[in-house]
Amino acid sequence: MNVIRIEEGREVRLFRNGRNQAVRIPVEFELPGNEAIMRKEGDRLIIEPKTKSGLLEWLATIEPWDEEFPDVDEGQLPLEDVDL
């Protein structure tokens, strides 16, 4: 049985698709969904799945707030009109 280790990589062929250079992605490297983000780092091309991020996903990534909020009594601060 021929097992390909993903960490070792795999040789692929590049081809032209109109004016674009393209590569077929082997099944063991397939990404979820139908959109991806591509960036270049030196001579490497990095392709990552495009993730849909909403408010809950973003909130899960931020650090907890450890500082105390100051006490603000209602009516203690003067309310001012703000020109937006």
TIRO-2110 file (N, C-alpha, C; in Angstrom, 1 decimal):
// TIRO-2110
0.8, -1.2, 0.0, N, 1, A
0.0, 0.0, 0.0, CA, 1, A
0.9, 1.2, 0.0, C, 1, A
0.6, 2.2, -0.9, N, 2, A
1.4, 3.4, -1.0, CA, 2, A
0.7, 4.6, -0.2, C, 2, A
1.3, 4.9, 0.9, N, 3, A
0.8, 6.0, 1.8, CA, 3, A
1.5, 7.3, 1.6, C, 3, A
0.8, 8.4, 1.3, N, 4, A
1.5, 9.7, 1.1, CA, 4, A
1.3, 10.5, 2.4, C, 4, A
2.5, 10.9, 3.0, N, 5, A
2.4, 11.7, 4.2, CA, 5, A
2.3, 13.1, 3.7, C, 5, A
1.2, 13.8, 4.2, N, 6, A
1.0, 15.2, 3.8, CA, 6, A
2.1, 16.1, 4.2, C, 6, A
2.8, 15.9, 5.3, N, 7, A
3.9, 16.8, 5.7, CA, 7, A
5.0, 16.8, 4.7, C, 7, A
5.2, 15.7, 4.0, N, 8, A
6.3, 15.6, 3.0, CA, 8, A
5.9, 16.3, 1.7, C, 8, A
4.7, 16.6, 1.5, N, 9, A
4.3, 17.2, 0.2, CA, 9, A
4.1, 16.3, -0.9, C, 9, A
3.8, 16.8, -2.0, N, 10, A
3.5, 15.9, -3.2, CA, 10, A
3.8, 16.7, -4.4, C, 10, A
4.4, 16.1, -5.4, N, 11, A
4.8, 16.8, -6.7, CA, 11, A
3.5, 16.9, -7.5, C, 11, A
3.2, 18.1, -8.0, N, 12, A
2.1, 18.3, -8.9, CA, 12, A
2.5, 19.1, -10.1, C, 12, A
1.6, 19.1, -11.1, N, 13, A
1.9, 19.8, -12.4, CA, 13, A
1.2, 21.1, -12.4, C, 13, A
1.8, 22.1, -12.9, N, 14, A
1.2, 23.4, -13.2, CA, 14, A
0.7, 23.4, -14.6, C, 14, A
-0.4, 24.1, -14.9, N, 15, A
-0.9, 24.2, -16.2, CA, 15, A
-1.5, 25.6, -16.4, C, 15, A
-1.8, 26.0, -17.6, N, 16, A
-2.5, 27.2, -17.9, CA, 16, A
-4.0, 27.0, -18.1, C, 16, A
-4.7, 27.9, -17.5, N, 17, A
-6.2, 28.0, -17.6, CA, 17, A
-6.5, 29.4, -18.1, C, 17, A
-6.5, 29.6, -19.4, N, 18, A
-6.6, 30.9, -20.0, CA, 18, A
-5.4, 31.7, -19.7, C, 18, A
-5.5, 32.9, -19.0, N, 19, A
-4.3, 33.7, -18.7, CA, 19, A
-3.8, 33.3, -17.3, C, 19, A
-4.4, 32.4, -16.6, N, 20, A
-4.0, 32.1, -15.2, CA, 20, A
-3.2, 30.8, -15.2, C, 20, A
-2.2, 30.7, -14.3, N, 21, A
-1.5, 29.5, -14.0, CA, 21, A
-2.4, 28.7, -12.9, C, 21, A
-2.5, 27.4, -13.1, N, 22, A
-3.4, 26.7, -12.2, CA, 22, A
-2.7, 25.4, -11.8, C, 22, A
-3.2, 24.8, -10.7, N, 23, A
-2.7, 23.5, -10.2, CA, 23, A
-3.9, 22.7, -9.8, C, 23, A
-3.9, 21.4, -10.1, N, 24, A
-5.0, 20.6, -9.5, CA, 24, A
-4.6, 20.2, -8.1, C, 24, A
-5.6, 20.3, -7.2, N, 25, A
-5.3, 20.0, -5.8, CA, 25, A
-5.7, 18.5, -5.6, C, 25, A
-4.7, 17.7, -5.2, N, 26, A
-5.0, 16.3, -5.0, CA, 26, A
-6.0, 16.1, -3.8, C, 26, A
-6.7, 15.0, -3.9, N, 27, A
-7.8, 14.8, -2.9, CA, 27, A
-7.4, 14.9, -1.5, C, 27, A
-6.1, 14.5, -1.2, N, 28, A
-5.7, 14.5, 0.3, CA, 28, A
-5.4, 15.9, 0.7, C, 28, A
-5.4, 16.9, -0.2, N, 29, A
-5.1, 18.3, 0.2, CA, 29, A
-6.4, 19.2, 0.0, C, 29, A
-7.5, 18.6, -0.3, N, 30, A
-8.7, 19.3, -0.6, CA, 30, A
-9.1, 20.2, 0.6, C, 30, A
-9.6, 21.4, 0.3, N, 31, A
-10.0, 22.3, 1.3, CA, 31, A
-11.6, 22.3, 1.4, C, 31, A
-12.1, 22.6, 2.6, N, 32, A
-13.6, 22.7, 2.7, CA, 32, A
-14.1, 23.9, 2.0, C, 32, A
-15.4, 23.8, 1.5, N, 33, A
-16.0, 25.0, 0.9, CA, 33, A
-15.6, 25.2, -0.5, C, 33, A
-16.0, 26.3, -1.1, N, 34, A
-15.6, 26.6, -2.5, CA, 34, A
-14.9, 27.9, -2.6, C, 34, A
-14.4, 28.5, -1.5, N, 35, A
-13.5, 29.7, -1.6, CA, 35, A
-12.3, 29.5, -0.7, C, 35, A
-11.2, 30.2, -1.1, N, 36, A
-10.0, 30.1, -0.3, CA, 36, A
-9.3, 31.4, -0.4, C, 36, A
-8.3, 31.6, 0.5, N, 37, A
-7.5, 32.8, 0.6, CA, 37, A
-6.1, 32.3, 0.2, C, 37, A
-5.4, 33.0, -0.8, N, 38, A
-4.1, 32.7, -1.2, CA, 38, A
-3.2, 33.9, -0.9, C, 38, A
-2.0, 33.6, -0.4, N, 39, A
-1.0, 34.6, -0.2, CA, 39, A
0.4, 34.1, -0.5, C, 39, A
1.3, 34.9, -0.8, N, 40, A
2.7, 34.5, -1.1, CA, 40, A
3.6, 34.9, 0.0, C, 40, A
4.4, 34.0, 0.5, N, 41, A
5.4, 34.2, 1.5, CA, 41, A
6.8, 33.8, 0.9, C, 41, A
7.6, 34.7, 0.5, N, 42, A
8.8, 34.3, -0.2, CA, 42, A
8.5, 33.6, -1.5, C, 42, A
9.0, 32.4, -1.7, N, 43, A
8.7, 31.6, -2.8, CA, 43, A
7.5, 30.6, -2.6, C, 43, A
6.9, 30.7, -1.4, N, 44, A
5.8, 29.7, -1.1, CA, 44, A
4.5, 30.4, -1.4, C, 44, A
3.5, 29.6, -1.9, N, 45, A
2.1, 30.0, -2.0, CA, 45, A
1.4, 29.3, -0.8, C, 45, A
0.7, 30.1, -0.1, N, 46, A
-0.1, 29.6, 1.1, CA, 46, A
-1.6, 29.7, 0.7, C, 46, A
-2.3, 28.6, 0.7, N, 47, A
-3.7, 28.5, 0.4, CA, 47, A
-4.4, 28.0, 1.6, C, 47, A
-5.4, 28.8, 2.1, N, 48, A
-6.1, 28.5, 3.3, CA, 48, A
-7.6, 28.6, 3.0, C, 48, A
-8.4, 27.8, 3.6, N, 49, A
-9.9, 27.9, 3.4, CA, 49, A
-10.4, 29.2, 3.9, C, 49, A
-11.3, 29.8, 3.2, N, 50, A
-11.9, 31.1, 3.6, CA, 50, A
-13.0, 30.7, 4.6, C, 50, A
-12.8, 31.2, 5.8, N, 51, A
-13.8, 30.9, 6.8, CA, 51, A
-14.8, 32.1, 7.0, C, 51, A
-16.0, 31.8, 7.2, N, 52, A
-17.0, 32.8, 7.4, CA, 52, A
-16.9, 33.1, 8.9, C, 52, A
-16.7, 34.4, 9.2, N, 53, A
-16.6, 34.7, 10.7, CA, 53, A
-17.7, 35.7, 11.0, C, 53, A
-18.4, 35.4, 12.0, N, 54, A
-19.4, 36.2, 12.6, CA, 54, A
-19.0, 36.8, 13.9, C, 54, A
-19.9, 37.5, 14.5, N, 55, A
-19.6, 38.1, 15.8, CA, 55, A
-19.2, 37.1, 16.9, C, 55, A
-19.9, 36.0, 16.9, N, 56, A
-19.6, 35.0, 18.0, CA, 56, A
-18.2, 34.4, 17.8, C, 56, A
-17.8, 34.1, 16.5, N, 57, A
-16.4, 33.6, 16.3, CA, 57, A
-15.4, 34.6, 16.7, C, 57, A
-15.6, 35.9, 16.4, N, 58, A
-14.7, 37.0, 16.7, CA, 58, A
-14.6, 37.1, 18.2, C, 58, A
-15.7, 37.1, 18.9, N, 59, A
-15.7, 37.3, 20.4, CA, 59, A
-14.9, 36.1, 21.0, C, 59, A
-15.0, 34.9, 20.4, N, 60, A
-14.3, 33.8, 21.0, CA, 60, A
-12.8, 33.9, 20.9, C, 60, A
-12.3, 34.9, 20.0, N, 61, A
-10.8, 35.0, 19.9, CA, 61, A
-10.2, 36.1, 20.7, C, 61, A
-11.0, 37.0, 21.3, N, 62, A
-10.5, 38.1, 22.0, CA, 62, A
-10.2, 37.7, 23.5, C, 62, A
-9.2, 38.4, 24.1, N, 63, A
-8.9, 38.1, 25.5, CA, 63, A
-9.9, 38.6, 26.4, C, 63, A
-10.1, 38.0, 27.6, N, 64, A
-11.0, 38.5, 28.6, CA, 64, A
-10.6, 39.9, 29.1, C, 64, A
-11.5, 40.7, 29.5, N, 65, A
-11.2, 42.0, 30.0, CA, 65, A
-11.1, 41.9, 31.5, C, 65, A
-9.9, 42.2, 32.1, N, 66, A
-9.6, 42.0, 33.5, CA, 66, A
-9.8, 43.2, 34.3, C, 66, A
-9.9, 44.4, 33.7, N, 67, A
-10.0, 45.6, 34.4, CA, 67, A
-11.4, 45.9, 34.8, C, 67, A
-11.5, 46.6, 35.9, N, 68, A
-12.8, 47.0, 36.5, CA, 68, A
-13.3, 48.3, 35.7, C, 68, A
-14.6, 48.3, 35.4, N, 69, A
-15.2, 49.5, 34.9, CA, 69, A
-15.5, 50.4, 36.0, C, 69, A
-15.3, 51.7, 35.8, N, 70, A
-15.6, 52.7, 36.9, CA, 70, A
-17.1, 52.7, 37.1, C, 70, A
-17.5, 53.0, 38.4, N, 71, A
-18.9, 53.2, 38.7, CA, 71, A
-19.3, 54.5, 38.1, C, 71, A
-20.4, 54.5, 37.4, N, 72, A
-21.0, 55.7, 36.9, CA, 72, A
-22.4, 55.8, 37.3, C, 72, A
-22.7, 56.7, 38.2, N, 73, A
-24.1, 56.9, 38.6, CA, 73, A
-24.9, 57.7, 37.5, C, 73, A
-26.1, 57.3, 37.3, N, 74, A
-26.9, 57.9, 36.3, CA, 74, A
-27.1, 59.4, 36.8, C, 74, A
-27.0, 60.3, 35.8, N, 75, A
-27.2, 61.7, 36.1, CA, 75, A
-25.9, 62.4, 36.7, C, 75, A
-24.9, 61.7, 37.0, N, 76, A
-23.7, 62.2, 37.5, CA, 76, A
-22.9, 62.9, 36.4, C, 76, A
-22.8, 62.4, 35.2, N, 77, A
-22.1, 63.0, 34.1, CA, 77, A
-23.0, 63.9, 33.3, C, 77, A
-22.6, 65.0, 32.9, N, 78, A
-23.5, 65.9, 32.1, CA, 78, A
-23.5, 65.3, 30.7, C, 78, A
-24.7, 65.2, 30.1, N, 79, A
-24.9, 64.7, 28.8, CA, 79, A
-24.7, 65.9, 27.8, C, 79, A
-23.9, 65.6, 26.8, N, 80, A
-23.7, 66.7, 25.8, CA, 80, A
-24.1, 66.2, 24.5, C, 80, A
-24.6, 67.1, 23.6, N, 81, A
-24.9, 66.8, 22.3, CA, 81, A
-23.6, 66.5, 21.5, C, 81, A
-23.7, 65.5, 20.7, N, 82, A
-22.5, 65.1, 19.9, CA, 82, A
-22.9, 65.3, 18.4, C, 82, A
-22.0, 66.0, 17.7, N, 83, A
-22.3, 66.3, 16.3, CA, 83, A
-21.7, 65.1, 15.5, C, 83, A
-22.5, 64.3, 14.9, N, 84, A
-22.1, 63.2, 14.1, CA, 84, A
-22.0, 63.6, 12.7, C, 84, A
END
